[in-house]
Amino acid sequence: MAETKKIQPDLSFIRGVMAAGGDTVNKCYQCATCSVVCPLSTEDSPFPRKEMLWAQWGLADKIAGDADVWLCHQCGDCSAYCPRDAKPGDVLGAIRINAIKHYAEPKALADLLSNTAGVLGTVIAAFVVWYIVAFLWSLHTGIKFPFPDGEVNYHHYFTFIPIDIVVLPIVGLVVWASYKGVTNFWADISKGSGIVSYTGTGPHPPLGILFTKYGIPAFQEILSHKRFEECGQTAERAKGHKLLLWSFIMLFIVTTVVFILNDIIYVPFLHEEFTPMPQWNPIKIFANIAAIMLVVGAWLIIKMRKQKTAEGVLKSSEQDWILVWLIFSVGATGIAAELFRLMNIGGIAYPTYILHLATVVTLFLAVPYSKFAHLLYRTTAYVYQRYEDDMKAGKAGFGLEVPVNPVGPPPAEEEKTEESEEPKEEKS
C-alpha cells in the first residue's frame, strides 16, 4: 500500500498572503500558463506554478525554502497572460512580504514597520527623540535652543557624539537582525534545493570563495539591473530602481568618507569639524547628485506604480507605497534642509533637519523589517543560485564536488574485487 502524507495547511500564512495583496491566489487552477511565459521556469522547477500551489495549500515551510520566490522581479508577464486573472506576480509579491516577517527578529518591529500608521508613528517618535537629544546637548554646549543664534549651522544642534549615541545602537540592531534573517534564509533554501545530506547538513563554502566566485558576479548583475530590464510589462521600472540603487551606494560612500574624515581624523587630531563642507567640495557635489538621483528615482517608481496599478498589470500593496514614499521623504527633507540652511532660515531649517534625521533613522531601521529587506534576501538568492548550479554540476571548486544524497543514507561503496588476478592452477 502506498504511503500517504497528511498536509497540515498554515491558515495564518494563507491569510497573510491574501491580506498583503495576494487575494487572487485561490483563482489559480494550475494551467501552467505562468510557467510557460516566465523565464525563470525550467522543466525541473515550474515557476511560479508550484509556488501558487504551495500558497493555496498553505505550505509556508516549502515556500520559505524556495529561492525562486526572490529571483522573481514581479515583471507582470505571468499576470498578463493568466486566463483566470489569478495574478501570480502579485501573489509572489505578497509571499515575499510574509517571508520578510517570517525571518524578522524581533517580529514586533516587522509588524510595526509594515503598516502606514506604524511607520508614521516611528518617524514621529524619532523626531521627538532627536529633539530631546538636541535639548540635552544644548545643556552641555550652552547653545541656545531650539533656534541657535547666528548663521544656520546644524552642528549647533549635534556633533558626531550625540548622533553616534543614537545611531550606533540602531546600526547594531539592524546588522544583527539582517545576519539572523539571511543565515536562516540560507539554511532554508539549502534544504529546499536538495544540496543537503541525509544527516540534515550541507556543505559550507569558505566565505572568501563564496564572495569572490558567487558574490561578486551576483553584485555585478544587481548593479546592472539586467533582470529588471528583461521584464515585459514593467520594463520601465528598471530606470527608477537603478537610480535608487546607485543613489544609495553613493550616499553610503559619502557617509563613510565623512565619518572617517570627521570622527576619526579631524575631531581627534585637528580639533576642528570637517563639516559643513562648502558647496564646491567634491564630496558635497557627489552627495547632492546622489540626493537628486534618490528623489527622481523614487518619483519615477511612484509614477510607474500608479500607472501599472491603474492598468491592472500589478497590484501595489500598502508595504510598496510605504517604502517608496519613505525613500522619497528622506531625499526631499535632505535637499530641503540644505536649501533652508543656505538661505539661513533657521526657523524652518532646524525642524526640517530634525525631520530628515527622523526619516533616515526610520528607513535604516526598516532594512530587515520591511520591503526594504529585498536588498538582503534577493541578493542572497542571487548568490545561492550560482552556488547551487555549480554544486549540482560538480564545479563548485572548493573541494565539495562530490554529489550529496538528499533523501537517504549514502549508498554503500562497492567492494573492489581482484578480478584481474589469474586463478591459481590446482595441484594434481
SELOTI-82463 format. One record per residue (C-alpha): x, y negated, z. Coordinates in steps of 0.2 Angstrom, whole numbers, plus 5000, padded with zeros to 4 digits. Example, Ala and Ser with C-alpha at 12.3 -4.5 7.8 and 13.67 -1.06 7.14 Angstrom:
SELOTI-82463
506250225039;506850055036;
end
This chain:
SELOTI-82463
500050005000;500749834995;501249725009;500249565012;500749395019;499549285028;499749105024;499448985038;499048815030;499648655038;498048555038;498848395045;500148405031;498648405018;497848265027;499448165027;499748185008;497948135004;498047985016;499747925008;498947924990;498948104985;497048124987;496848194970;497848354974;496348464975;495848424957;497348524951;496848694943;498548744939;498548724920;500448684920;500248534908;501348434920;502748564920;502748554901;502948374900;504148354914;506048354910;506448424927;505448584924;506348744920;505748924917;506348964935;505648814943;504048754935;504048574942;502848494948;501648644946;502248744961;502348584972;500448544968;500048724973;501048714989;500248554993;498548624990;498948775002;499748655015;501448745014;502448605022;503948705025;504048755007;503948585001;505248525014;506548635007;506248584989;507548464981;506448444966;505248334976;506648204977;507348224960;505648164954;505647974950;503747964948;503847914930;502047944927;502148054912;501348204921;499948104927;499648034910;499448204902;498548284916;496748344909;496048344927;496648174932;497548264947;498948134946;500448244951;501548094951;500548014965;500448174974;502348194974;502548014980;501348054994;502348214998;503948114999;503147985011;502648135023;504448215021;505148055027;504048065043;504448245045;506348215046;506248055056;506848045073;506047965084;504447995074;503647845083;504747725073;504147815056;502347795062;502647605066;503547565050;502347655038;500947535040;500747345037;500247305055;501747395062;502947305050;502247135053;502247175072;504147225071;504547065061;503646955074;504447045089;506147025080;505846845078;505446825096;506946925102;508146815091;507346655098;507646725116;509446765112;509646595104;509046515120;510146615131;511646575120;511246395121;511346405140;513146475138;513646345125;512646195131;512046155114;510346085113;508846205110;507846235099;508546095087;510346055090;510945885086;511945835071;512145925054;511246085052;512446225057;511746405061;513246435072;512546315084;511246455087;512346605085;514146655084;514546835080;514546885098;512646875101;512246935083;513347085086;512547125103;510847135094;511347215078;512647345083;511447455093;510147445079;511547505067;512047645079;510147705079;510047695060;511647785057;511147925070;509347945063;510047945045;511348085049;510048185058;508748175043;510048205030;510848355038;509148435042;508548405024;510148485018;509848635028;508048655022;508548635004;509948765006;508748895012;507448844999;508648864985;509249034989;511048984992;510849065010;511449235015;510449375024;511049315041;510249145038;511849045035;512548975019;514248915013;514848745018;515948655006;517348545013;516748365014;518148305004;517748414989;515848384992;516148204990;517448204975;516648344965;514748314968;514548144977;515448034965;514548094949;512948084959;513347904964;513847864946;512147924939;511147824953;512147664949;511747684930;509847724934;509947844919;508447944925;507347794928;507747744910;507147904904;505447884911;504047864898;502547774907;503547674919;505247654909;505247464913;505347494931;507247534929;507647354927;506947294944;507647444953;509347424946;509347234951;508847284968;510147424970;511647314964;511047164974;511047274990;512847334985;513447164983;512647094999;513447245008;515147195001;514847015006;514347065024;515847175026;517047055020;516346915031;516347025046;518147065043;518746885040;517646805054;517546935068;519247015066;520446885058;519846705060;519046705078;520346815087;521846755079;521546575072;520246525085;519046455072;517546515062;517646565044;515846525041;514846425035;515846435018;515746295006;514646324990;516146344979;516946484989;516946644978;516146744992;514746624994;514446614975;514446814975;513146814989;512046684981;512046784965;511546944974;510146854983;509446794967;509546964960;508647034975;507146914974;507046934955;507147124956;505847134970;504647024960;504847124944;504447284954;502847194961;502347144944;502647314937;501647404951;500147284949;500147314931;500347504931;499147524946;497847424936;498147534921;497947694931;499747754927;500247764945;499447734962;500347614974;500247664992;500247545007;502047605010;502547554992;501947374995;502647365012;504447395006;504447294991;503647135000;504847155014;506347165002;505647004994;505446925010;507246955015;507846874999;506646724999;506946675018;508846695015;508846575000;507646455009;508746455024;510246405014;509246265004;508546195020;510246195028;510946095013;509545975014;509945955033;508145985038;508446055055;506546065060;506246195046;508046265043;508246345060;506546435061;506746495043;508546565048;507746655063;506346725052;507746785039;508646875053;507046955059;506647015041;508447085039;508347175055;506647255051;507247305034;508847385040;507847475054;506747545041;508047635031;507747805039;505947775043;505047705028;505047725009;506747645010;507347825015;507347874997;509047794997;509547945008;508548095003;508648064984;510548034985;510648204995;509548294982;510648224968;512248294976;511448454981;510848484963;512548484956;513248584971;511848714969;512148734950;514048764952;513648894966;512448994955;513648984941;515149034951;516048874948;516048784965;517948784965;518148794984;518348974987;516449014988;516149084971;515549254976;513649254975;512649274991;511149384994;509649285000;508449425003;509349565012;510949645018;512349645006;512549794995;513749925001;515349924992;515550064980;516850194986;518350204975;518750374968;520350434962;519650494945;521250454937;522250594946;522350754936;521650904945;522951024953;523151194945;522551334955;523951454961;523751634954;
end
